Amino acid sequence: MNKLFKPYLQNGGTYKGGKTLSELDTDKKIYKLSSNEHPFGPSPKAVAAVKKAANNFHFYPDRNGARLQTALADFYQNEIPAEQFFTGNSGSEILDFIIRGFLGEGLEAIICNPAFGIYNMFSGWQGATVKDVPLLAPNFRLDVPGILNAITDQTRVIFLTSPNNPTGSYIPRAGLEALLDQVPEHLVVVLDEVYYKFADASDYVTAMEYVKKGHQIIAVNSFSKIYGLAALRIGYGYSTPEIAEYLLMYNRPFLLNQLSIEAGIAALSDEDFVQETVAMIQSERLKIYAGLDALGVSYWKSQGNFILIKPSIPSKVFEAAMLNEGIMVRPVDNFGAPGCVRVTIGTPEANAAYLEALKKVISIVVN
Ligand SMILES: Cc1ncc(COP(=O)(O)O)c(C=O)c1O
C-alpha cells in the first residue's frame, strides 16, 4: 500500500447502499421496498420550495444553516434554542461530524448489532476501534450491563438507534435511562432517531428530554424518511449547548446547498403530509403483520417504516425470488442480522403485492 495512505481508512470497509431502480435495468413494474424510502414521494411543500429556489441558482447559498436551525427550534416548540441544533448534508453526515469530533486512533466506539453499517464504517475510517455489544434475543433488547462492561477509558461514543434499523425494535424509556444514569462523563451517547415519527409505543422516547437535563447525548435525525427527501441529503442533530457548539465547527461556509435549506424549512411545516404518512405506515404495519402471520413467516414487530423477516431460505435466494415477482427487498446479513431481510412498508398497493409475492415464493420453496 502507498505509504501516503492512512492504513485505517481501509479498516471500515465500504457500505453498499441498496440498489436504485435504474441499476436493475428492467421495464417490469417493480415495487422498491429495499431502502426505507417514502411511499408517497417527497413532501409537496418541499417540492414547491425547491422549484421556487431554482430561479436563484446563480447566488451562493446561505452562509450557514442558521435559518434551518431556527426552523428546527420552532418545530420542536422551542424546547431548546436554535443554537443547540446543527445541520448537515444527511443524517449520515451528522454521524460523520460526530465521529470526526469524538473518535480517532486509540479511541473506541460501541455499537449494538444488528445496526446501521455507517457507525462501524465511519468510525473505522477515523482509526477508532469498534466494539460490538449485540442486541439481545429474542426481541433485540439493549444489553445495558453488556454496554457498561464494554466501556473503557478510551470509549468516546456509544451508538444507539431507536427505532432501530434493521430490526424495527426500540429502546424503551427505562432502558435508555438505565444507561444514561450509569455512563461515565468521558463519552457521548448518540441516539439515532431518524425513524422516530413512525414509533407509537407508549414508552418510546427521543433524546430531547435528556438533552434538556444536560446528559451528554446527541440526537441524529434526517429529512430522508418522514419527509421523503432522501435525494436532497438533509440531516440534523441536537445536543447540549456545549456539544452542539463543538460540532457546529464542522459547518464549513456554504455547507448546505440552497435547495436543501429551502426544502428542509418547508418540509418542517408540512404537517398534513407527516400526519397522513404516519397514519398510513402505522395502519399498514398492522395489516402486514396479519399477512405474515397468515403465511407463517417469522418476523419482528417494528416501530419503523420497515419490518424485519426471517425467510426459511437464504436471504440472497429470497431476494432474487422476490425480485422475480416484482418486489425489491433488502437482505441485511451485513447489518449483523444473518439470514434476515428488511422490507420497507410501502403504499397499500405495494404491500398487497409484497404479500402476494411472498405467498408465491414461499409455496415454491415448500413444493
Ligand atoms: C438508522 C439510520 N440512521 C441514519 C440514516 C441516514 O439517513 P440519511 O443519510 O439518508 O439522512 C439511515 C438511513 O437509512 C438509517 O437507517
The ligand as an ORCA input file, in Angstrom:
! r2SCAN-3c Opt
* xyz 0 1
  C     -30.596      4.266     11.365
  C     -30.250      5.231     10.296
  N     -29.556      6.318     10.609
  C     -29.226      7.225      9.682
  C     -29.585      7.061      8.365
  C     -29.112      8.078      7.404
  O     -30.064      8.715      6.676
  P     -29.647      9.806      5.625
  O     -28.164      9.739      5.442
  O     -30.382      9.456      4.370
  O     -30.092     11.102      6.190
  C     -30.313      5.931      7.977
  C     -30.684      5.718      6.580
  O     -31.165      4.712      6.158
  C     -30.653      4.989      8.971
  O     -31.333      3.881      8.683
*
